[in-house]
Each structure stands twice: as structure tokens, then as C-alpha cells.
Amino acid sequence: MFGHKKEKRLAKIDAKYIAGHPLYAHEKGTDVLFYEDRMQFDKMDITIPYAAITNLGAQEDRHITKTRVLVTGVVGLFWKKKYRYTVIEYNDGIQDQTVILDFHKEANKAQKIIYPKMIEARDKQKALANAVKVVDYKVLEDTNNNKEKEKELEIQETENLKTEEQQSQEQKEFEEFKKWKESRKNDNVS
């Protein structure tokens, strides 16, 4: 209650779950709740993130209804009602799923919510993937720059060591020269 902000629902559409999900083998009435990042089936354990949707389509089917046969008699056997189902294919993180829904007369409304949200989610995923690539390239570039700097430091250290060795050698030679000169001086004095 306190501090919880109620999540904004984009829409609620009455639907009939027809088939497809492994948890539900039979048709079932449900409300489909549309949110910014997902759709949920009310009173069913089905949540479909728009980013997980791989395909959205429609399927038409014709059925002979009992009511039509009762009202119109034998003519009703030839008069079929057209049903338009919404088919949603998605990956639930474990496997590919296909869910078939009857949104009754609101199929267009439902698909006009789902499709743009699916595209928006894909665009966000692509942008995120590109951002990760940019970071990877930056890290790679930094790594390459660091390797170049390390090589430069190594070369500089090698040169410093050479210089120190040369100085040490020169110092030894100078000391030897001083000793030689001192010994010559002592020889001349004697």
C-alpha cells in the first residue's frame, strides 16, 4: 500500500484462450491485460513479454454454431460463422510456444496494441545490443592502447637499463683509469 505505485495498464480485453500453451489443454475465458512491457492472461499463469514474441498473426476459421442451427433449422448447417483468431508465437525462455486467442470483436484492437509494442521491444533489444558492442569495442580499444603503452614503457625501461649499464660501465672505466693514472704517478715518483 505505502510506497507502491500501481502499474499502469494499457488495456484490458475480454478473450477466449483457444489452445497452445502446455499448461492449458482446454479453452478458457480470460481477460488479457496489456502493460507497457508484457501481456498477461487473467486467472491463468501466462505472461508474454513483448520482447519474447517472435510472430503475430491471424487465423480465420468457420464454425457451425448450435444456436444458428436451432434458429434457422437445416439452413443453419450451411451458414457458418467466421471466427478470427489471434496467433501469438513466442519463446518463454525454455521453448517456443504458440498461443491462439479469440478476442471476439476486438481482435484489431488487441493486435494494434501487441504489434507496436513487439516492434518497440525489438528496437530496444537492438539498441542495447549495439550499446554493448560499443562498450566491447571501447574496452578492446582501451586494451590495445594499454598494450601499446605497456610496450612503450617496456622499451623505455630497457633503454633506461641500457643507460644505467652504460653509466656503470663508464664509471668502472673511469675508476680504472684513475687507478692506472695513480699507479703511473707512483711509478714516476719512485
Backbone as a ProteinNet text record, in pm:
[ID]
protein_1_A
[PRIMARY]
MFGHKKEKRLAKIDAKYIAGHPLYAHEKGTDVLFYEDRMQFDKMDITIPYAAITNLGAQEDRHITKTRVLVTGVVGLFWKKKYRYTVIEYNDGIQDQTVILDFHKEANKAQKIIYPKMIEARDKQKALANAVKVVDYKVLEDTNNNKEKEKELEIQETENLKTEEQQSQEQKEFEEFKKWKESRKNDNVS
[TERTIARY]
81.2	0	85.9	176.9	259.4	380.3	404.6	523	509.8	399.2	381.3	301.1	356.3	287.4	218.3	90.7	16.8	62.8	94.3	141.1	27.3	58.7	-41.2	-70	-197.8	-241	-285.3	-237.4	-272.2	-414.4	-451.7	-585.8	-619.1	-748.8	-799.3	-902.4	-877.7	-968	-1014.6	-1144.3	-1204.3	-1166.5	-1123.4	-1080.2	-1114.6	-1097.1	-1112.7	-982.5	-917.6	-797.9	-845.9	-789.2	-833.1	-740.5	-609.7	-515.6	-372.8	-277.9	-138.3	-42.8	-80.2	12.9	7.5	125.7	126.8	55.5	37.2	-33	-184.8	-234.2	-378.7	-419.4	-481.9	-520.8	-659	-739.4	-878.2	-901.7	-1004	-1043.8	-1083	-1058.7	-1089.1	-1109.7	-1210.2	-1232.6	-1131.8	-1085.2	-985.9	-990.8	-942.7	-916.8	-768.5	-733.7	-592.7	-560.3	-463.5	-422.2	-295.2	-298.8	-183.9	-111.9	17.8	102.5	209.5	293.1	394.6	493	527.7	630.8	582.1	452.5	405.8	253.3	206.1	62.6	44.2	-62.4	-88.9	-231.2	-248.2	-381	-433.6	-542.4	-600.7	-648.5	-619.6	-658.5	-593.7	-485.5	-406.8	-261	-179.7	-37.7	38.5	-4.9	61.1	93.2	220.8	268.2	358.2	332.7	412.6	477.4	609.5	677.7	675.9	654.9	651.5	784.8	893.2	1026.2	1041.4	959.7	970	886.5	801.2	713.6	795.4	783.5	857.3	768.7	637.5	546.3	406.3	335.5	197.9	116.9	7.7	-71.1	-217.2	-293.2	-436.2	-471.3	-574.5	-620.4	-771.8	-829.2	-974.2	-1024.4	-1137.5	-1196.7	-1347.6	-1416.3	-1562	-1620.7	-1720.4	-1785.1	-1935.6	-1996.3	-2141.8	-2177.9	-2254.1	-2290.4	-2425.9	-2443.9	-2569.3	-2685.8	-2660.2	-2766.1	-2818.1	-2728.4	-2770.3	-2855.5	-2817.4	-2894.5	-3033.2	-3043.1	-3172.1	-3262	-3203.8	-3283.3	-3323	-3231.4	-3257.8	-3290.1	-3278.8	-3308.8	-3195.2	-3232.2	-3134.2	-3046.2	-3099.9	-3023	-2901.6	-2914.9	-2806.5	-2685.1	-2703.5	-2591.1	-2497.6	-2552.6	-2471.9	-2424.7	-2478.1	-2444.9	-2343.5	-2221	-2112.8	-2071.1	-2044.5	-1995.8	-1843.8	-1792.3	-1648.4	-1587.3	-1485.2	-1411.9	-1272.3	-1226.4	-1091.2	-1010.4	-908.9	-824.4	-692.8	-637.8	-505.4	-407.2	-300.5	-199.5	-71.3	-24.3	97.6	202.2	312.9	425.4	531.3	585.6	686.6	774.6	884.6	973.2	964.9	930.6	913.9	1043	1155	1283.6	1322.1	1226.1	1250.7	1229.6	1118.7	1087.3	995.6	978.1	886.5	743.6	656.3	515.9	429.5	310.6	211.4	81.4	26.7	-98.4	-201.7	-319.7	-428.4	-538.3	-577.7	-678.3	-790.8	-909.1	-1022.2	-1054.5	-1022.6	-1052.2	-1192.2	-1270.9	-1407.1	-1402.4	-1472.9	-1477.2	-1364.2	-1276.5	-1169.7	-1031.4	-1027.8	-900.2	-812.2	-874	-794.4	-735.1	-815.3	-767	-649	-662.1	-555.8	-428.5	-442.9	-325.2	-260.4	-339.8	-284.2	-207.3	-230.4	-150.7	-25.5	-45.8	64.4	174.1	137	237.6	332.7	283.6	378	466.1	410.1	488.9	596.2	564.4	661.6	776.7	744	846.3	930.4	866.2	937.5	1034.9	989.7	1076	1195.6	1173.5	1285.1	1384.5	1332.3	1420.6	1505.1	1443.8	1518.3	1627	1595.3	1693.8	1810.3	1779.6	1885.3	1972.2	1908.5	1984.2	2074.7	2023.4	2102.8	2219	2191.9	2298.6	2405.9	2363.1	2459.6	2540.1	2474.1	2544.8	2649.8	2616.2	2711.5	2829.3	2801.7	2909.2	3001.2	2942.2	3022.9	3112.2	3057.2	3136.1	3246.3	3213.3	3313.9	3425.7	3389.3	3490.8	3575.3	3511.2	3582.1	3680.8	3636	3724.5	3839.2	3807.8	3910.7	4008.8	3954.9	4040.4	4129.4	4067.4	4145.5	4252.2	4215.8	4311.3	4427.4	4394.9	4500.6	4587.9	4523.8	4600.5	4690.3	4637.5	4717.4	4835	4813.1	4922.3	5030.4	4987.4	5085.3	5162.5	5090.5	5156.9	5253.5	5211.9	5300	5426.5	5410.9	5528.2	5619.4	5559.8	5639.8	5715.4	5646.1	5711.5	5823	5798.2	5898.7	6022.1	5999.3	6110.4	6187.3	6111.8	6175.5	6255.8	6199.5	6271.3	6397.9	6387.4	6504.9	6611.4	6568.8	6665	6726.4	6642.9	6693.8	6796.2	6766.5	6861.1	6992.3	6979.8	7099.7	7179.1	7109.5	7176.4	7245.2	7175.7	7235.2	7357.1	7348.5	7461	7578.2	7544.5	7649.5	7716	7631.4	7686.9	7774.2	7726.8	7803.1	7935.3	7927.2	8048	8143.3	8090.3	8173.7	8236.8	8157.2	8207.6	8322.6	8307.8	8413.4	8538.9	8517.3	8631.4	8702.2	8624.1	8683.8	8763.4	8705.7	8775.6	8905.9	8899.2	9020	9124.5	9076.2	9168.3	9236	9153.3	9209.3	9314.9	9288.4	9385.6	9512.8	9495.6	9610.3	9692.9	9622.8	9693.8	9765.2	9702.8	9762.4	9884.1	9872.2	9986.2	10100.8	10074.5	10177.3	10245.5	10164.4	10219.3	10313.6	10272.4	10356.3	10482.8	10474	10590	10691.3	10642.7	10731.4	10798.9	10732.3	10789.1	10898.1	10880.5	10981.6	11096.3
-118.5	0	125.3	131.2	250.9	238.7	339.9	342.1	261.6	187.5	111.3	194	209.7	280.7	176.3	191.4	94.8	104.7	-10.5	-15	20.4	104.5	148.9	38.6	6.3	-93.4	-19	-67.3	-2.7	-37.2	-163.3	-206.3	-339.4	-368.7	-497.3	-541.3	-656.4	-703.5	-844.7	-863.1	-993.7	-1085.5	-1206.8	-1300	-1442.3	-1529.6	-1672.6	-1739.3	-1802.9	-1881.6	-2006.5	-2030.1	-2145.5	-2264.7	-2243.3	-2355.3	-2303.9	-2398	-2370.1	-2384.2	-2339.7	-2342.4	-2478.4	-2533.2	-2667.4	-2676.6	-2565.5	-2569.8	-2576.3	-2537.4	-2528.8	-2602.1	-2717.9	-2801.1	-2765.3	-2696.9	-2668.7	-2518.8	-2488.4	-2348.7	-2290.1	-2161.1	-2096.5	-1947.4	-1892.6	-1747.9	-1674.9	-1563.2	-1486.5	-1340	-1255.5	-1116.9	-1108.9	-1042.9	-1022.4	-879.8	-869.1	-740	-696.6	-577.5	-526	-421.3	-441.5	-347.5	-294.1	-208.4	-143.8	-244.9	-350.1	-443.2	-587.3	-612.8	-750.7	-755.7	-876.5	-903.4	-1022.1	-1019.1	-1125.3	-1175.4	-1304.6	-1362.8	-1372.9	-1305	-1301.8	-1441.7	-1480.3	-1610.8	-1728.8	-1700.7	-1806.1	-1770.3	-1869.7	-1845.4	-1826.2	-1726.8	-1697.7	-1548.5	-1519.5	-1383.3	-1386.9	-1296.9	-1293.4	-1155.4	-1146.7	-1019.1	-990.5	-865.1	-830.3	-865	-854.3	-883.7	-1032.1	-1118.5	-1262.7	-1306.7	-1217.7	-1253.6	-1262.6	-1375.6	-1396.4	-1378.8	-1395	-1380.1	-1350.5	-1264.3	-1229.9	-1243.1	-1317.5	-1336.1	-1357.2	-1377.5	-1401.7	-1527.2	-1593.7	-1715.6	-1709.3	-1740.9	-1741.5	-1884	-1904.1	-2036.7	-2018.3	-2113	-2106.3	-2222.6	-2190.7	-2291.5	-2286.5	-2402.2	-2408.6	-2401.2	-2302	-2289.3	-2356.1	-2408	-2474.4	-2376.4	-2253.4	-2152.4	-2128.1	-2120.6	-2096.1	-2212.6	-2333.7	-2449.6	-2448	-2415.7	-2411.3	-2302.3	-2186.9	-2073.5	-2089.5	-2136.5	-2138.7	-2277	-2377.7	-2513	-2568.4	-2645.3	-2712.1	-2609.4	-2493.4	-2389.1	-2351.5	-2357.6	-2323.2	-2411.8	-2532.4	-2622.8	-2568.4	-2486.9	-2432.6	-2289.8	-2232.5	-2093.5	-2097.6	-2075.8	-2084.5	-1945.1	-1933.3	-1807	-1803.8	-1688	-1673.1	-1626.2	-1698	-1661.1	-1616	-1511.6	-1462	-1476.6	-1560.4	-1586.8	-1510.2	-1473.3	-1411.5	-1519.6	-1533.8	-1636.1	-1565.3	-1598.3	-1536.2	-1645.1	-1629.2	-1720.9	-1648.1	-1716.7	-1655.2	-1762.5	-1718.5	-1810.6	-1775.8	-1874.9	-1849.8	-1867.9	-1875.5	-1893.9	-2040.8	-2127.5	-2271.7	-2329.9	-2290.4	-2341.5	-2244.9	-2269	-2188.1	-2229.4	-2129	-2152.2	-2085.8	-2138	-2075.1	-2071.3	-1952	-1935.5	-1880.9	-1940.6	-1896.8	-1837.3	-1714.9	-1642.6	-1595.4	-1590.5	-1528.7	-1401	-1287.9	-1158.9	-1110.2	-1197.8	-1167.9	-1053.5	-947.9	-837.9	-738	-764.4	-668.6	-719.2	-808.2	-861.7	-749.7	-658.3	-547.8	-460.9	-432.8	-350	-418.8	-548.1	-623	-624.3	-651.8	-659.2	-522.5	-416.4	-280.8	-241.5	-312.6	-291.7	-379	-506.2	-603.1	-571.4	-548.4	-533.1	-415.6	-295.3	-184.6	-208.9	-270.9	-299.9	-404.6	-501	-602	-534.6	-446.1	-374.3	-287	-216	-129.6	-211.7	-328.2	-415	-464.1	-499	-543.8	-430.2	-309.1	-193.6	-167.8	-181.4	-163.2	-269.2	-394	-502.2	-475	-427.1	-395.7	-281.6	-178.2	-64.9	-109.2	-195.6	-246.9	-330.6	-415.2	-498.4	-409.8	-304.1	-212.3	-138.5	-100.6	-32.1	-124.5	-251.9	-349.4	-363.3	-366.1	-375.4	-255.6	-135.8	-14.1	-23.2	-71	-87.5	-189.6	-302.1	-403.5	-345.7	-268.4	-207.1	-109.8	-34.7	62.1	-11	-120.3	-199.3	-255.3	-307.1	-360.7	-250.6	-132.6	-20.1	19.4	27.9	61.2	-43.7	-170.7	-280	-266.3	-236.7	-218.4	-98.5	10.8	128.6	96	19.7	-18.6	-105.9	-195.4	-280.7	-195.9	-96.5	-7.6	70.8	119.2	193.9	103.3	-21.9	-116.6	-140.7	-154.1	-172.7	-51.1	68.2	190.4	195	160.7	159.8	55.7	-59.2	-164.5	-119.6	-57.4	-5.9	99.9	189	295.4	236.5	136.6	72.1	4	-61.5	-126.4	-23.1	89.1	196.7	252.4	266.6	315.9	218.9	89	-10.3	-3.6	11.5	23.5	146.3	254.8	378.4	359.4	294.6	269.3	178.5	75.2	-15.3	60.5	146.7	225.4	318.3	381.8	471	393.4	276.3	193.1	151.6	111.9	73.5	192	306.2	426.8	460.2	442.7	469.3	373.8	246.1	147.6	184.5	219.7	256.2	379.8	474.7	594.6	560.9	471.6	428.9	356.6	271	200.3	298.3	397	497.5	575	610.3	682	595.6	467	376.7	366.8	353	343.9	471.2	584.8	712.9	725.3	683.6	689.2	599.4	480.4	388.7	444.5	509.8	571.2	685.9	755.8	867.3	812.4	704.1	640.8	581.2	529.9	473.2	582.8	694.3	804.5	865	861.6	917.7	823.6	702.5	611.7	610.6
0	0	0	96.2	107.8	17.5	-61.4	-145.2	-272.8	-291.2	-413.9	-512.7	-629.3	-734.7	-820.4	-842.8	-922.8	-1067.8	-1124.9	-1262.3	-1356.3	-1454.2	-1549.2	-1650.8	-1661.5	-1757.7	-1884	-1998.9	-2125.3	-2168.8	-2146.4	-2186.6	-2120.8	-2120.3	-2071.9	-2175.2	-2237.5	-2342.4	-2308.2	-2314.3	-2290.8	-2407.1	-2373.4	-2477.2	-2437.2	-2532.4	-2506.1	-2548.5	-2450.7	-2480	-2551.7	-2671.6	-2751.5	-2729.7	-2747.3	-2734	-2742.7	-2719.8	-2747.4	-2631.6	-2514.4	-2401.6	-2332.7	-2296.7	-2236	-2100.7	-2031.7	-1903.3	-1918.7	-2036.3	-2054.8	-2181.9	-2163.9	-2277.4	-2331.5	-2250.3	-2289.7	-2304.2	-2380.8	-2397.9	-2263.5	-2251	-2123.7	-2147.1	-2084.5	-2092.1	-2004	-2051.7	-1975	-2018.1	-1933	-1971.5	-2000.7	-2109.5	-2140.1	-2098.3	-2008.2	-1954.3	-2025.1	-2083.1	-2157.4	-2073.2	-2056.4	-1983.7	-2078.5	-2030.1	-2112.7	-2172.1	-2097.3	-2142.3	-2165	-2136.5	-2144.1	-2151.3	-2180.9	-2171.4	-2076.7	-1997.5	-1901.3	-1919.4	-1900.1	-1908	-1765.9	-1739.8	-1606.2	-1567.1	-1445.3	-1389.1	-1462.3	-1534.2	-1599.2	-1574.6	-1565.1	-1538.5	-1670.1	-1747.2	-1874.6	-1879.1	-1895.3	-1916.3	-2038.8	-2131.2	-2253.7	-2266.4	-2244.4	-2269.5	-2419.5	-2456.4	-2599.6	-2666	-2590.8	-2646.1	-2681.8	-2621.2	-2647.2	-2767.6	-2817.8	-2929.6	-3057.9	-3125.2	-3249.9	-3372.4	-3353.2	-3465.9	-3413.9	-3485.2	-3452.1	-3578.9	-3572.1	-3692.3	-3660.3	-3765.7	-3751.9	-3830.2	-3784.1	-3849.7	-3852.1	-3965.1	-3973.4	-3976.6	-3916.7	-3910.7	-3918.5	-3975.8	-3984	-3903.7	-3824	-3739.9	-3759.5	-3745	-3740.6	-3592.7	-3554.9	-3413.4	-3388.2	-3269.1	-3230.4	-3237.8	-3195.6	-3194.9	-3335.8	-3433.5	-3571.7	-3623.5	-3588.9	-3635	-3571.5	-3441.5	-3372.6	-3430	-3459	-3505.7	-3651.6	-3733.9	-3878.4	-3932.2	-3850.6	-3896.9	-3981.4	-4085.2	-4170.7	-4242.7	-4273.3	-4341.3	-4256.1	-4125.7	-4034	-4050.2	-4103.2	-4126.5	-4234.6	-4323.3	-4432	-4404.6	-4300.2	-4266.3	-4152.7	-4187.2	-4089.3	-4044.4	-3916.5	-3862	-3875.3	-3915.8	-3933.1	-3799.6	-3754.9	-3634.4	-3674.7	-3612.3	-3639.1	-3510.1	-3517.1	-3401.2	-3413.6	-3300.5	-3296.3	-3254.5	-3333.3	-3306.8	-3264.5	-3146	-3091.8	-3072.9	-3142.5	-3125.6	-3044.2	-2944.4	-2858.4	-2797.3	-2738.3	-2667.9	-2520.2	-2439.3	-2295.5	-2215.9	-2286.6	-2220.5	-2211.5	-2234.7	-2232.6	-2372.2	-2432.9	-2566.5	-2639.5	-2768.4	-2848.2	-2813.9	-2804	-2771.6	-2878.4	-2897.7	-2983.4	-2905.7	-2889.3	-2816.6	-2914.5	-2913	-3000.4	-2913	-2947	-2869.4	-2960	-2903.2	-2971.9	-2894	-2953.3	-2889.8	-2927.1	-2982.2	-3025.2	-3125.9	-3101.4	-3198.1	-3177.4	-3081.9	-3052.2	-3095.4	-3193.1	-3241.5	-3298.1	-3374.5	-3430.6	-3320.8	-3218.9	-3107.2	-3038	-3012.6	-2944.6	-3028.7	-3157.2	-3242.8	-3261.1	-3254.1	-3263.8	-3137.2	-3030.3	-2907.8	-2915	-2946.9	-2941.8	-3043.3	-3167.6	-3273.3	-3248.6	-3222.7	-3197.1	-3074.3	-2970.6	-2850.5	-2881.1	-2966	-3007.1	-3082.8	-3176.4	-3253.5	-3161.2	-3069.7	-2973.6	-2888.2	-2843.3	-2761.4	-2842.4	-2968.6	-3054.1	-3076.5	-3098.7	-3118.6	-2994.1	-2876.7	-2750.8	-2737.6	-2774	-2767.2	-2861.2	-2983.6	-3080.3	-3028.7	-2973.1	-2919.8	-2806.1	-2720.2	-2609	-2660.3	-2759.5	-2817.3	-2881.5	-2950.8	-3012.5	-2906.2	-2796.4	-2688	-2627.2	-2612.8	-2558.9	-2655	-2787	-2885.1	-2875.5	-2860.4	-2848.8	-2725.8	-2616.1	-2493.6	-2517.1	-2583.6	-2612.6	-2698.3	-2801.9	-2887	-2807	-2717.1	-2634	-2543.2	-2482.2	-2396.3	-2478.5	-2598.3	-2685.9	-2725.1	-2757.7	-2794.5	-2676.2	-2557.1	-2437.3	-2411.7	-2430.9	-2410.9	-2508.1	-2635.1	-2734.1	-2699.8	-2655.6	-2615.5	-2496.8	-2402.3	-2285.4	-2326.4	-2421.7	-2469.3	-2535.1	-2613.9	-2677.7	-2571.3	-2470.4	-2362.6	-2287.3	-2264.3	-2196.6	-2277.5	-2408.2	-2494.5	-2486.4	-2491.4	-2482.1	-2349.1	-2240.7	-2109.2	-2104.5	-2163.3	-2165.1	-2242.8	-2357.3	-2437.8	-2359.1	-2294	-2215.5	-2099.9	-2031.9	-1922.1	-1972.1	-2088.1	-2147.8	-2178.9	-2234.7	-2265	-2136.9	-2033	-1904.4	-1846.6	-1858	-1808.5	-1886.8	-2018.7	-2101.6	-2059.9	-2038.7	-1998.3	-1863.2	-1770	-1638.5	-1651.8	-1735	-1756.2	-1819.9	-1916.3	-1980.7	-1880.3	-1797.8	-1696.1	-1598.8	-1560.7	-1469.3	-1533.2	-1659	-1731.7	-1743.1	-1777.8	-1788	-1653.3	-1547.5	-1412.2	-1380.3	-1413.3	-1390.1	-1469.3	-1594.7	-1679.1	-1622.7	-1576.3	-1518.2	-1392.7	-1308.7	-1187.4	-1223.3	-1323.5	-1366.4	-1421.8	-1496.3	-1549.6	-1436.2	-1335	-1219.6	-1150.9	-1134.7	-1072.1	-1157.2	-1285.6	-1376.1	-1369	-1373	-1366.5	-1232.7	-1127.8	-994	-988.5	-1046.8	-1046.2	-1131.2	-1240	-1323	-1247.6	-1177.8	-1099.7	-993	-929.1	-826.1	-887.6	-1009.6	-1076.4	-1110.6	-1153.2	-1189.6	-1066.9	-960.1	-838.6	-785.4	-799.9	-747.6	-835.6
[MASK]
++++++++++++++++++++++++++++++++++++++++++++++++++++++++++++++++++++++++++++++++++++++++++++++++++++++++++++++++++++++++++++++++++++++++++++++++++++++++++++++++++++++++++++++++++++++++++++++

